[in-house]
Amino acid sequence: MSAHTHRAGPVALAGLAATGLVLAGCAGDGDSSDAEASAEGPVTLEWFQGSGVETNIATAEALADTFNASQSDIVVEVDASGPSDSAELDNLMKTRLATGEMPDMFWYNSGSLLQALNPDQTMLDISDEGFVGDLDDSWVSAVSTDEGIFGVPVQTAGGGGMFYSIPIYEELGLEVPTTWDEFLENSDAIRDAGYTAVQQTHGDAWTAQIIVLADFYNVWANDNDWASKYTANEVNFADDPVAVKGFTKLQDVYERDYMNEDYASALLNDGLEAVATGEAGHYPMLGFAQATIATNWPDQAEDVGFFGVPGEADTEPGTTIWMPPALYAPADTEHPDAVKEFMAFVASPAGCDAVTEALGATGQYLVDGCTVPDEAPRIVADFGPYFESGNVAPALEFLSPVKGPNLMQISVEVGSGVRDGQSGAELYDADAAKQAQQLGLPGW
């Protein structure tokens, strides 16, 4: 039995395992609507995926297909329609939840963006389910409030920073930089050799903010309590000499003529193709995109490495890590027990294996009993030393509920030379303050 998918465009998929899998942590006896549906046939659950990102669609389809093949009582259908623009998708999610029009399940970010969906009122609380005990504590904190726990991870945790072209680095005799000054020197050499030094893809505006967000490790390394101070409005980006550099680094990339000519219209896949095929030396990106490279440019997958956004000479090199997206359900789903049964599958080794089968090794799983294959792709292998040394920090959005909604647009402006890094930081501080006030946080 396979998942039915509504798509906005064609998607390349990895093969799916055909073996049957045993469900873990099955839900309770079921409510009256589920019992009725079981008497009439399988319960059908619609999963709104909606992001338009190929690897995300592949993940959802893999999980649905494998779950559907493992039992006959529930059929999960994936809906991958919806806007590819992040702001439009955010608004659609809020509207559907507020109006009761959200399907049985949906795919969405973990971390601070979850709070904007008012989960205590709009989402299904799973805090009493047994499978929650198998989830990593850091994950649980990223999908919970004081009132409940709401989601299970659908992918792996991984680093955010710079994808880089290994052949270009080898050709020019470059070493992985450990400071921002070394990164600029490498980028100068790449530009002078006729390559794009730093690929940018503002056509997918969310990618413009990666340098700012991925630079947070350097902020955390300077002050481990920065996130809690930020939440209390005791520090900000514009006035902090370390935090502001996430914005001034964007300014550096623009002013030093590192970018591709079509940066304003280029999309995510253009950036991945550029770094995979050796047109660009660097592409700021999150680790999940490694799977797209492996799928679309398999012969070049080992030509792309990873390093965290470098800081200053007195900061030990590290990387910012991102928690994966989550599977959630609206509070008013007609089939809560069936939804929980599918969630139990997703949050089990069987679910992790389905993701690995579809995407390969992409990062660190957050479910007890899940393992990463020994032969990991180069990008994933490059995450290893950071995790092993402990030189990692969760992205700020997983440590603080404060995240201004306009960071991507502000990053586009700084990255396009419309404003400088300092004014970008100031504008973002004002944007974040409005959001903190809307959340009713003390000190704002």
C-alpha positions in Angstrom: 0.0 0.0 0.0 1.6 3.2 -1.0 1.2 6.8 0.1 -0.8 9.0 -2.2 1.0 12.4 -2.7 -0.2 15.7 -4.1 2.8 17.5 -5.5 3.6 20.9 -6.7 6.3 19.5 -9.0 8.3 16.3 -9.8 10.3 14.8 -7.0 13.3 12.4 -7.2 12.9 9.7 -4.6 15.2 7.1 -3.2 14.1 3.5 -3.1 11.9 2.3 -0.2 12.4 -0.8 1.9 9.9 -3.6 1.1 10.2 -5.4 4.3 7.4 -5.4 6.9 8.1 -3.5 10.1 6.7 -4.0 13.6 5.1 -0.9 15.1 6.4 0.4 18.4 4.3 1.9 21.2 0.8 1.4 19.7 -1.9 3.8 20.9 -4.8 3.0 23.1 -8.3 1.6 22.4 -9.3 4.4 20.1 -12.2 6.9 20.2 -15.6 6.3 18.8 -14.7 7.9 15.4 -11.7 5.6 15.0 -13.8 2.6 16.0 -16.4 3.5 13.5 -13.8 4.0 10.7 -12.2 0.6 11.5 -15.6 -1.1 11.1 -16.0 0.5 7.7 -12.4 0.0 6.6 -9.0 1.6 7.2 -8.7 5.0 8.8 -7.3 7.5 6.3 -5.0 10.1 7.7 -4.0 13.1 5.6 -0.5 14.5 6.3 0.0 18.0 5.1 3.8 18.2 4.3 3.6 21.4 2.2 7.2 22.7 2.2 8.0 21.9 -1.4 11.5 20.7 -0.4 12.4 17.5 -2.2 14.1 15.8 0.7 11.2 16.6 3.0 8.7 15.2 0.6 10.8 12.1 0.2 11.0 11.7 4.0 7.2 12.0 4.4 6.6 9.6 1.6 9.1 7.1 2.9 7.5 7.1 6.4 4.0 6.8 5.0 4.8 4.1 2.6 6.6 2.0 5.1 4.0 2.4 7.8 1.2 1.6 5.3 3.0 -1.6 4.3 3.4 -2.7 7.9 -0.3 -2.8 8.8 -3.8 -2.6 7.3 -5.8 -0.5 9.7 -4.5 3.0 8.8 -3.6 4.6 5.5 -1.4 7.7 5.6 -1.7 10.0 2.6 0.9 12.8 2.0 -0.2 16.2 0.7 2.9 18.0 -0.5 1.0 20.9 -2.0 1.2 24.4 -0.5 3.4 27.5 -1.0 7.2 27.1 -1.2 7.7 30.5 0.3 8.4 30.1 4.0 6.4 33.2 5.1 3.3 32.1 3.0 3.6 28.6 4.5 3.8 30.0 8.0 0.6 32.1 7.4 -1.2 29.1 5.9 -0.3 26.9 8.9 -1.6 29.6 11.4 -4.8 30.1 9.4 -5.6 26.4 9.1 -5.1 25.8 12.7 -7.1 28.8 13.8 -10.0 27.9 11.5 -10.0 24.2 12.1 -9.1 23.4 8.5 -5.8 21.6 9.2 -5.8 17.9 8.1 -5.1 15.1 10.6 -1.3 15.8 10.7 1.1 18.4 9.5 4.9 18.9 9.1 6.4 22.0 10.7 9.5 23.4 12.3 10.5 22.6 15.9 11.8 25.4 18.1 10.7 29.0 18.4 8.5 29.0 15.3 6.3 26.4 17.0 5.3 28.9 19.7 3.8 31.2 17.1 1.2 28.5 16.3 -0.2 28.7 19.9 0.3 24.9 20.4 -1.5 24.7 23.8 -4.7 25.7 22.1 -4.3 24.3 18.6 -2.3 21.1 18.8 -2.7 17.5 20.0 -0.8 16.9 23.3 1.2 13.7 23.2 2.9 14.1 26.6 1.2 11.0 28.1 2.3 8.7 25.2 4.9 6.0 26.0 6.9 6.7 22.8 7.8 10.2 24.2 10.1 8.5 26.6 12.3 7.3 23.7 12.9 10.9 22.5 16.1 12.8 23.2 15.6 15.4 26.0 16.9 18.2 23.8 14.3 17.3 21.2 11.5 17.3 23.7 12.4 20.8 24.8 12.2 22.0 21.2 8.6 20.8 20.7 7.0 21.5 24.1 5.6 24.2 26.3 4.9 24.2 30.0 1.5 22.6 29.2 2.4 19.8 26.8 4.6 18.0 24.2 3.4 18.1 20.6 5.7 16.6 18.0 8.0 13.7 17.0 11.2 14.2 14.8 10.9 13.3 11.2 14.6 13.6 10.3 18.0 13.9 12.0 19.8 16.7 13.8 22.7 18.2 11.9 25.1 21.1 11.5 24.5 24.3 9.8 27.4 26.2 8.2 29.3 26.0 5.0 29.2 23.3 2.3 32.4 23.6 0.4 33.8 22.2 -2.8 36.6 19.7 -2.0 38.0 19.7 -5.6 38.3 23.5 -5.6 40.0 23.4 -2.2 42.4 20.8 -3.4 43.1 22.6 -6.7 44.0 25.8 -4.9 45.8 24.2 -2.0 43.3 25.5 0.6 42.8 24.3 4.2 39.5 24.3 6.0 39.4 27.7 7.8 39.3 28.0 11.5 38.7 31.8 11.7 36.6 34.2 9.7 39.7 35.9 8.4 41.0 32.6 7.0 37.6 32.1 5.4 37.9 35.5 3.7 41.4 34.6 2.5 40.1 31.3 1.0 37.2 33.1 -0.6 39.5 35.7 -2.1 41.6 32.9 -3.7 38.5 31.1 -5.0 37.1 34.3 -6.5 40.4 35.2 -8.1 40.6 31.8 -9.6 37.4 32.5 -11.5 35.0 30.5 -9.4 32.0 31.8 -7.4 33.4 32.1 -3.9 30.1 32.0 -2.0 26.9 30.9 -3.7 23.8 32.7 -2.5 20.2 31.8 -3.4 17.9 34.7 -2.4 15.1 33.3 -4.7 14.5 31.0 -1.7 14.7 33.8 0.8 15.1 31.5 3.8 18.5 30.5 2.6 19.8 34.1 3.0 19.7 33.9 6.8 21.9 30.7 7.1 25.1 32.6 7.9 23.4 34.7 10.6 21.8 31.7 12.2 24.8 29.3 11.8 27.1 31.9 13.4 25.3 31.4 16.7 27.9 28.8 17.9 30.4 31.6 18.1 28.1 33.7 20.2 27.4 30.7 22.5 31.1 29.8 22.8 31.8 33.4 24.0 28.9 33.3 26.5 27.0 30.0 27.2 24.2 32.0 28.9 23.6 34.3 25.9 20.3 32.7 24.9 18.7 33.0 28.4 19.9 36.6 28.6 18.5 37.2 25.1 15.1 35.8 26.2 15.1 38.2 29.2 16.0 41.2 27.0 19.4 41.6 28.6 21.4 41.3 25.4 20.7 41.8 21.7 22.5 41.5 18.4 23.3 45.1 17.5 25.0 45.9 20.8 26.9 42.7 21.2 30.3 42.7 19.4 30.2 39.0 18.8 26.5 38.5 18.0 26.5 41.4 15.4 29.1 39.6 13.4 26.5 37.2 12.0 25.1 40.2 10.1 28.5 41.8 9.2 29.6 38.5 7.8 26.8 38.8 5.3 28.0 42.3 4.5 31.5 40.9 3.9 30.3 38.3 1.4 28.4 41.0 -0.6 31.1 43.7 -0.5 34.0 41.4 -1.5 32.2 40.3 -4.7 32.0 36.7 -3.7 28.5 35.9 -5.0 27.0 34.4 -8.1 25.5 37.0 -10.5 22.0 35.5 -10.3 22.0 35.4 -6.5 18.7 37.4 -6.4 16.7 34.8 -8.3 18.7 31.6 -7.7 17.0 28.8 -5.7 18.1 26.2 -3.2 18.8 23.5 -5.8 20.8 26.0 -7.9 23.1 26.5 -4.9 23.4 22.8 -4.2 24.2 22.1 -7.8 26.8 24.9 -7.9 28.8 23.6 -4.9 28.4 19.9 -6.0 29.6 20.4 -9.5 32.5 22.8 -8.6 31.0 26.0 -9.9 31.1 27.5 -6.4 33.6 27.2 -3.5 31.1 27.6 -0.7 27.4 27.5 -0.1 25.9 28.3 3.3 23.4 25.6 4.1 21.9 23.2 6.6 23.0 19.6 6.8 19.6 18.2 5.7 20.4 19.3 2.1 23.1 16.7 1.8 20.4 14.2 0.9 19.4 16.3 -2.1 23.0 16.3 -3.4 23.2 12.6 -2.9 19.9 12.1 -4.9 20.4 14.6 -7.7 24.2 14.6 -8.1 25.2 11.2 -6.7 28.6 11.2 -8.6 29.6 14.4 -6.8 28.2 13.7 -3.3 31.7 13.0 -1.9 33.0 16.2 -3.5 31.2 18.4 -0.9 32.5 18.8 2.6 31.2 20.8 5.6 32.6 23.2 8.2 31.0 25.5 10.7 30.9 29.2 10.2 34.3 30.3 11.6 34.6 32.8 14.4 37.6 34.6 15.8 41.1 33.2 16.7 40.2 32.9 20.4 37.1 30.7 19.6 37.6 26.9 19.2 36.0 25.9 15.9 32.6 24.4 16.3 29.2 24.4 14.6 25.6 25.3 15.2 23.2 22.4 15.1 19.6 22.3 14.0 16.9 20.1 15.3 14.8 18.4 12.6 11.2 19.3 11.6 8.4 17.6 13.4 5.2 15.7 12.8 2.3 17.4 14.6 -1.4 17.0 14.7 -4.2 19.6 15.3 -6.1 19.3 18.6 -9.3 18.7 16.7 -8.1 15.8 14.5 -11.0 13.3 14.1 -8.6 10.4 14.5 -6.3 11.1 17.5 -5.5 7.5 18.3 -4.6 6.6 14.7 -2.4 9.7 14.6 -0.6 8.6 17.8 -0.1 5.2 16.3 1.6 6.7 13.3 3.6 9.0 15.6 4.8 6.0 17.6 6.0 4.4 14.3 7.9 7.6 13.3 9.5 7.8 16.7 10.9 4.2 16.6 13.9 2.5 15.0 11.5 1.3 12.2 10.7 4.9 11.4 14.4 5.9 11.5 15.3 3.0 9.2 12.6 4.2 6.7 14.2 7.7 6.7 17.7 6.3 6.3 16.5 4.0 3.4 15.1 7.1 1.6 17.7 9.7 2.3 20.8 7.8 3.5 22.8 9.1 6.5 22.0 12.8 7.1 22.9 13.4 10.7 22.2 12.3 14.3 18.9 10.6 15.2 17.0 11.8 18.3 15.2 8.5 19.0 16.5 5.8 21.3 17.6 2.7 19.4 18.1 4.5 16.1 21.5 4.2 14.5 23.4 5.9 11.6 25.0 3.7 9.0 28.8 3.2 9.4 29.5 4.5 5.9 28.2 8.1 6.2 28.5 10.7 3.3 31.3 13.2 3.5 29.1 16.0 4.8 27.7 13.9 7.6 31.2 12.5 8.4 32.4 16.1 8.8 29.8 16.7 11.5 31.4 13.9 13.6 34.4 15.7 15.0 32.2 18.6 16.2 29.8 16.3 18.0 32.6 14.2 19.4 34.5 17.2 20.8 31.3 18.8 22.2 31.9 22.0 20.2 28.3 22.3 19.2 25.5 24.6 20.1 21.8 24.4 19.2 20.6 27.2 17.0 19.2 30.1 19.0 15.7 29.2 17.9 15.9 26.0 20.0 17.2 27.8 23.1 14.9 30.9 23.1 11.3 31.5 22.0 12.4 34.9 20.6 12.8 34.9 16.8 11.7 37.8 14.7 9.6 36.8 11.7 11.4 39.0 9.3 15.0 37.7 9.6 15.1 36.2 6.1 14.0 39.5 4.5 16.5 41.5 6.6 19.2 39.0 5.6 18.3 39.4 1.9 18.7 43.2 2.4 22.1 42.9 4.1 23.3 40.2 1.7 22.2 42.4 -1.3 23.9 45.5 -0.1 20.7 47.4 0.6 21.8 48.0 4.2 24.9 47.3 6.2 25.3 44.6 8.8 25.0 46.9 11.8 21.7 48.4 10.6 20.5 44.9 9.8 21.2 43.8 13.3 19.3 46.8 14.7 16.3 46.2 12.5 16.2 42.6 13.5 16.4 43.5 17.2 13.3 45.7 16.7 11.6 42.9 14.8 12.4 40.3 17.6 11.2 42.7 20.3 7.7 42.9 18.7 7.5 39.1 18.6 8.6 38.9 22.2 6.0 41.4 23.2 3.3 39.4 21.4 4.4 36.3 23.3 4.1 38.3 26.6 7.6 37.5 27.7 8.8 39.3 30.8 11.3 42.1 30.4 10.1 43.2 27.0 
